[in-house]
């Protein structure tokens, strides 16, 4: 398993604008990081040949396709290059190509400041696991992945999926939240947060539906046995699961399945209980066309 901890607190910003640079300085400098600047890709490539950067971030003035090509060149110099792509011009194909080339993350404007800060935090503090997200096959309509069972990798995947999927705003948000909750359940309960284990993801988008299958490596369970889930609370004791979780030493929560079930149209488990299928029906929302670029989920 290829890994490399962040040993050099030096980040490289490529063709960045003032907004991105200011945001990075606010996040990195209090943690003792330095920021080097490169006006363009060729200059950045030369710097990478001479210096070891903890991670590299593009600044949005180039297209997603151009940034992916720069990533290919940089990874020939350093196979563990950790690049976060920020761009004003992007397509789902660009996002999928970035995943194949092992980009660390991908943002197309406009994007969530909170999500950006989360990814920067992961880049600063976590080892670089090059095999964390494996693309088995991918088109914008069908995506098959293997995802390592740890939370930082899950957070990285969620950001890629925000950018790669093209859904109306309402469905994007609801399906995104449901997917997040079921993904966290799969890596935490099924995979036991074991980085040696992987979750299988299969996403499909048709004209009228979006479906996502999540299969974890665990032994499975029965929903009736989930005393630590809000889903099994009796009507007269809506907080019973919180007591169970406290007794078992589990973190606060337990609302994931219940939340997901209320956000998608169908939520189906297999007999073993280690595979869940989420189904969301799509409706035409012509008035929301201008909102499709929003990625708040």
C-alpha positions in Angstrom: 0.0 0.0 0.0 1.7 3.2 -1.2 1.6 6.0 1.4 3.5 9.1 2.2 3.0 11.3 5.2 3.2 15.1 4.8 6.8 15.9 5.9 7.3 19.2 4.1 4.9 21.9 5.2 5.2 23.6 1.8 2.2 24.0 -0.6 2.3 25.2 -4.2 -0.4 27.4 -5.7 -0.5 27.3 -9.5 -2.0 30.3 -11.4 -4.0 31.2 -8.4 -6.1 34.3 -8.0 -6.2 36.6 -4.9 -9.2 34.9 -3.5 -7.7 31.4 -3.5 -4.4 32.6 -2.2 -6.0 34.5 0.7 -8.1 31.5 1.6 -5.0 29.2 1.6 -3.0 31.6 3.7 -5.7 31.8 6.3 -5.9 28.0 6.5 -2.2 27.1 6.2 0.0 29.8 7.7 -1.5 29.4 11.3 -0.4 25.7 11.0 3.1 26.6 10.1 2.8 26.0 6.4 4.5 28.1 3.7 3.0 28.8 0.2 5.0 29.0 -3.0 3.5 30.6 -6.1 3.8 29.6 -9.7 2.3 31.8 -12.4 1.6 28.8 -14.8 1.8 25.1 -15.3 5.3 24.9 -16.9 6.8 26.9 -14.0 5.0 24.7 -11.5 6.4 21.6 -13.2 9.9 22.9 -12.9 9.4 23.7 -9.3 8.1 20.2 -8.6 11.3 18.8 -10.1 13.4 20.7 -7.6 11.3 20.9 -4.4 9.1 18.6 -2.4 5.6 20.0 -1.8 3.1 18.7 0.7 0.4 19.3 -1.8 -0.3 21.4 -4.9 -3.5 23.4 -5.7 -4.5 25.0 -9.0 -6.1 28.4 -8.9 -9.0 28.3 -11.3 -7.7 30.2 -14.3 -7.2 27.0 -16.3 -9.7 24.4 -17.3 -10.2 21.1 -15.5 -8.9 19.3 -18.6 -5.7 21.4 -18.5 -5.2 20.8 -14.8 -5.6 17.0 -15.3 -2.9 17.1 -17.9 -0.6 19.0 -15.6 -1.3 16.4 -12.9 -0.3 13.6 -15.3 3.1 15.3 -15.9 3.7 16.0 -12.2 3.0 12.4 -11.3 5.7 11.3 -13.7 8.1 13.4 -11.7 6.6 12.4 -8.3 4.1 9.5 -8.3 2.7 10.7 -4.9 1.9 14.2 -6.0 -1.1 15.4 -4.1 -3.0 17.9 -6.3 -6.3 19.7 -5.5 -7.8 21.0 -8.7 -9.8 24.2 -8.6 -11.2 25.4 -11.9 -13.8 27.7 -13.5 -14.3 25.4 -16.5 -15.3 21.8 -15.9 -17.2 18.8 -17.2 -18.1 15.5 -15.6 -15.5 13.8 -17.9 -12.8 16.1 -16.4 -13.7 15.1 -12.9 -13.6 11.4 -13.8 -10.3 11.8 -15.5 -8.9 13.5 -12.4 -10.0 10.5 -10.3 -8.3 8.1 -12.7 -5.1 10.2 -12.5 -5.3 10.1 -8.7 -6.1 13.8 -8.0 -6.5 14.5 -4.3 -9.7 16.5 -4.8 -11.6 18.6 -7.4 -13.6 21.8 -7.1 -15.4 23.7 -9.8 -16.7 27.2 -9.0 -18.9 27.9 -7.3 -18.2 25.5 -4.5 -18.8 25.2 -0.7 -16.2 27.0 1.4 -16.8 24.4 4.2 -16.1 21.5 1.8 -12.9 23.3 0.5 -11.7 23.8 4.1 -12.4 20.1 4.9 -10.3 18.9 2.0 -7.4 21.3 2.7 -7.4 20.0 6.3 -7.2 16.4 5.1 -4.3 17.3 2.7 -2.4 19.0 5.5 -2.8 16.3 8.1 -3.4 12.9 6.5 -1.0 10.5 4.8 -1.3 10.3 1.0 -2.9 7.0 0.2 -2.7 6.6 -3.6 -5.0 3.6 -3.7 -7.8 5.1 -1.6 -10.2 5.6 -4.5 -10.0 3.1 -7.3 -11.9 3.7 -10.5 -13.1 0.4 -11.9 -15.1 2.0 -14.7 -16.6 5.4 -15.2 -18.8 7.4 -17.5 -20.9 10.3 -16.3 -23.9 8.0 -16.4 -22.3 4.9 -14.8 -19.5 5.0 -12.2 -18.0 2.0 -10.4 -15.5 2.5 -7.6 -13.7 0.8 -4.8 -13.3 3.1 -1.7 -11.0 2.5 1.2 -12.7 2.3 4.6 -11.6 5.5 6.3 -13.4 8.8 6.8 -10.8 11.1 5.0 -11.2 9.0 1.9 -14.9 9.1 2.2 -14.9 12.9 2.4 -12.7 13.1 -0.6 -15.0 10.8 -2.6 -18.1 12.9 -1.6 -16.4 16.0 -3.1 -15.6 14.1 -6.4 -19.2 12.9 -6.6 -20.6 16.4 -6.1 -18.6 17.5 -9.1 -19.1 14.4 -11.3 -22.9 14.1 -11.0 -25.3 16.3 -13.0 -28.6 16.4 -11.2 -31.2 19.1 -10.6 -30.5 21.0 -7.4 -33.2 19.5 -5.1 -32.3 15.9 -6.1 -28.6 16.6 -6.0 -28.9 17.7 -2.4 -31.2 15.0 -1.2 -29.5 12.1 -2.9 -26.1 13.5 -1.9 -27.0 13.6 1.8 -28.5 10.1 1.7 -25.4 8.8 -0.1 -23.1 10.4 2.5 -25.0 8.8 5.4 -25.0 5.3 3.8 -21.3 5.6 2.8 -20.3 6.6 6.4 -22.3 3.6 7.7 -20.6 1.3 5.3 -17.1 2.3 6.1 -17.7 2.6 9.9 -19.9 -0.4 10.6 -19.3 -2.7 7.7 -15.6 -1.9 7.1 -14.9 -1.1 10.8 -12.7 1.8 9.6 -10.1 -0.7 8.5 -8.0 0.8 5.7 -7.2 -2.6 4.5 -10.9 -3.0 3.6 -12.9 -1.5 0.7 -16.4 -0.5 -0.1 -17.9 -1.1 -3.5 -19.8 1.8 -5.1 -22.0 1.6 -8.2 -23.7 4.8 -9.4 -26.2 5.0 -12.3 -28.0 7.9 -13.8 -30.8 7.5 -16.3 -33.2 10.1 -17.6 -35.7 9.5 -14.8 -33.8 8.0 -11.9 -30.5 8.0 -10.1 -29.5 4.9 -8.2 -26.5 4.1 -6.0 -25.5 0.7 -4.7 -23.1 0.5 -1.7 -21.7 -2.8 -0.6 -19.4 -3.1 2.4 -17.1 -5.9 3.4 -18.8 -6.6 6.6 -20.8 -9.7 7.8 -24.1 -7.8 7.4 -26.9 -7.1 9.9 -30.7 -7.0 10.3 -32.4 -3.6 10.6 -34.4 -5.0 13.5 -31.2 -5.7 15.4 -29.9 -2.1 15.1 -30.7 -1.0 18.7 -28.2 1.8 18.2 -30.1 3.3 15.3 -33.0 5.8 15.5 -34.8 3.7 12.9 -35.7 1.1 15.6 -36.8 3.5 18.3 -40.3 2.7 19.6 -42.9 5.5 19.2 -43.0 6.1 23.0 -39.2 6.3 23.3 -37.7 8.3 20.4 -34.3 8.6 22.1 -33.7 5.0 23.1 -30.9 4.5 20.6 -28.9 7.3 22.2 -28.9 5.4 25.5 -27.8 2.2 23.7 -25.0 4.0 21.9 -23.7 5.6 25.1 -23.7 2.1 26.8 -21.8 0.6 23.9 -19.3 3.5 23.8 -20.4 4.6 20.4 -20.2 8.2 19.2 -23.4 10.3 19.1 -25.6 9.8 16.0 -27.6 6.9 14.8 -29.9 8.8 12.5 -28.2 7.9 9.2 -30.5 5.2 7.9 -33.6 7.1 9.1 -32.4 10.3 7.4 -31.5 8.5 4.1 -34.8 6.7 4.0 -36.7 10.0 4.1 -34.5 11.6 1.4 -34.7 9.0 -1.3 -37.7 7.2 -2.9 -36.5 3.7 -2.2 -33.9 2.3 0.2 -33.4 -1.5 -0.1 -31.0 -3.8 1.8 -29.9 -7.2 0.6 -30.7 -10.3 2.7 -27.3 -10.3 4.3 -27.5 -6.6 5.2 -24.1 -5.5 3.8 -25.4 -4.0 0.6 -27.9 -1.1 0.2 -29.5 0.3 -2.9 -30.7 3.9 -3.0 -33.1 5.0 -5.6 -34.1 8.6 -6.3 -36.7 9.5 -9.0 -36.0 12.6 -11.0 -38.5 15.3 -12.1 -38.1 18.1 -14.6 -37.2 21.4 -12.9 -36.6 23.9 -15.6 -36.8 26.8 -13.2 -33.8 25.3 -11.3 -31.5 25.2 -14.3 -29.4 28.1 -12.9 -29.0 26.3 -9.6 -27.5 23.0 -10.9 -24.0 24.3 -10.3 -24.7 24.6 -6.6 -23.0 21.8 -4.6 -24.4 22.3 -1.1 -25.0 18.6 -0.4 
